[in-house]
Amino acid sequence: MRRPVQHTAADESGFTLLEVLLAIALLAIALPILLGLRNFDLDLHARAGELTAATLLAQEKLIETELTGVYPLGEAAGDFSNMPLGAQPPAKPADRGAGYRWKRIIAPTPLELIREVRIQVSWPRGAFVETVEVSTYVVAGLTF
């Protein structure tokens, strides 16, 4: 004759209260860290976009300077509200380079006919001002 099987509380499968509390504690620690990393990643992505835009605007201003062919020594500054030389105006005007400012510095070099052209583009980022700079050398030609 078979004996009836008796089940005890220890035979039940499932999680104990201690295991559940430990899992919740681990989530409470890990979740804010992961969310903080996500916010840091979003900030890095925004900064990379700003750096890319500033570099492209600086290169545009550098090419515009080269196209004029006039390289007077000194500094000039401005913003990007005007369209660059040779650009077709868009059908729908965009807020091009909003917040970005440029500064062009044309300096002499030891060679009389060569000038150094530096373009600095700056923009506000929080409490600081970020800056990117591109430069090149040009042949200034004879000046009278």
Phi, psi and omega per residue, in radians:
M1 nan 2.454 -3.097
R2 -1.541 2.475 3.103
R3 -1.563 2.515 3.081
P4 -1.176 2.463 -3.134
V5 -1.405 2.248 3.120
Q6 -1.827 2.310 3.109
H7 -1.765 2.408 3.065
T8 -1.947 2.969 -3.140
A9 -1.130 -0.499 -3.124
A10 -1.249 -0.376 -3.137
D11 -1.402 -0.293 -3.105
E12 -1.169 2.394 3.081
S13 -1.648 2.587 -3.117
G14 2.641 -3.062 -3.105
F15 -1.774 2.511 3.067
T16 -1.453 2.884 3.125
L17 -1.078 -0.645 3.134
L18 -1.127 -0.724 3.119
E19 -1.132 -0.702 3.125
V20 -1.158 -0.763 3.121
L21 -1.116 -0.669 3.108
L22 -1.142 -0.726 3.111
A23 -1.111 -0.733 3.118
I24 -1.155 -0.673 3.116
A25 -1.118 -0.726 3.101
L26 -1.109 -0.721 3.084
L27 -1.117 -0.685 -3.136
A28 -1.132 -0.505 3.107
I29 -1.454 -0.771 -3.014
A30 -1.318 -0.642 -3.043
L31 -1.081 -0.844 3.104
P32 -1.087 -0.604 3.111
I33 -1.128 -0.800 3.137
L34 -1.131 -0.690 3.101
L35 -1.165 -0.649 3.077
G36 -1.101 -0.703 3.096
L37 -1.139 -0.644 3.109
R38 -1.121 -0.742 3.106
N39 -1.133 -0.683 3.097
F40 -1.100 -0.709 3.109
D41 -1.112 -0.723 3.106
L42 -1.120 -0.674 3.104
D43 -1.151 -0.726 3.092
L44 -1.102 -0.689 3.121
H45 -1.114 -0.747 3.126
A46 -1.136 -0.716 3.135
R47 -1.145 -0.689 3.104
A48 -1.094 -0.694 3.087
G49 -1.112 -0.715 3.113
E50 -1.148 -0.731 3.116
L51 -1.113 -0.702 3.113
T52 -1.124 -0.808 3.126
A53 -1.082 -0.756 -3.132
A54 -1.129 -0.698 3.128
T55 -1.137 -0.753 3.115
L56 -1.131 -0.701 3.107
L57 -1.158 -0.666 3.107
A58 -1.151 -0.740 3.101
Q59 -1.124 -0.673 3.093
E60 -1.060 -0.787 -3.137
K61 -1.185 -0.591 3.095
L62 -1.153 -0.775 3.106
I63 -1.143 -0.694 3.102
E64 -1.057 -0.714 3.104
T65 -1.119 -0.743 3.127
E66 -1.141 -0.624 -3.131
L67 -1.194 -0.535 3.127
T68 -1.204 -0.555 3.109
G69 1.295 0.099 3.124
V70 -1.980 2.226 -3.033
Y71 -2.259 1.178 3.113
P72 -1.250 2.436 3.123
L73 -1.136 2.494 3.099
G74 2.299 -2.907 -3.098
E75 -2.107 2.636 3.007
A76 -2.488 2.676 -3.113
A77 -2.546 2.837 3.115
G78 3.077 -2.916 3.077
D79 -2.105 -3.030 -3.061
F80 -1.864 0.629 -3.132
S81 -1.334 -0.473 3.127
N82 -1.526 2.644 3.069
M83 -1.286 2.552 3.118
P84 -1.217 2.824 3.129
L85 -1.004 2.347 3.063
G86 1.408 -0.012 -3.119
A87 -1.484 2.485 3.062
Q88 -1.437 2.290 3.112
P89 -1.158 2.357 -3.131
P90 -1.226 2.698 3.114
A91 -1.113 -0.641 3.108
K92 -2.023 1.926 -3.090
P93 -1.066 2.338 3.121
A94 -1.859 2.777 3.088
D95 -1.435 1.391 -3.014
R96 -1.379 2.129 3.056
G97 1.137 0.563 -3.135
A98 -1.111 2.263 3.129
G99 1.545 -0.222 -3.139
Y100 -1.638 2.446 3.076
R101 -2.222 2.623 3.141
W102 -2.102 2.710 3.053
K103 -2.444 2.171 3.132
R104 -1.869 2.250 3.114
I105 -2.118 2.086 3.075
I106 -1.925 2.042 -3.045
A107 -2.120 2.645 3.087
P108 -1.297 2.817 3.050
T109 -2.165 3.005 3.087
P110 -1.046 -0.415 3.087
L111 -1.555 2.235 -2.993
E112 -1.049 -0.676 -3.063
L113 -1.572 -0.022 -3.080
I114 -1.857 2.364 3.083
R115 -2.109 2.562 3.011
E116 -1.707 2.214 3.113
V117 -1.964 2.086 3.105
R118 -2.058 2.337 3.074
I119 -2.051 2.164 3.069
Q120 -1.946 2.270 3.070
V121 -2.035 2.238 -3.135
S122 -2.214 2.717 3.138
W123 -2.709 2.630 3.127
P124 -1.334 2.427 3.067
R125 -2.426 1.689 -3.082
G126 1.171 -2.246 -3.134
A127 -1.510 -0.064 -3.059
F128 -1.979 2.930 3.025
V129 -2.030 2.095 3.106
E130 -1.544 2.619 3.138
T131 -2.455 2.451 2.995
V132 -2.215 2.541 -3.086
E133 -2.328 2.393 3.005
V134 -2.168 2.671 -3.140
S135 -2.592 2.804 3.085
T136 -2.715 3.008 3.074
Y137 -2.055 2.433 -3.125
V138 -2.282 2.726 3.052
V139 -1.551 2.062 -3.032
A140 -1.460 -0.343 -3.098
G141 1.370 -3.116 -3.134
L142 -1.437 2.351 3.058
T143 -2.015 2.436 -3.114
F144 -1.992 nan nan
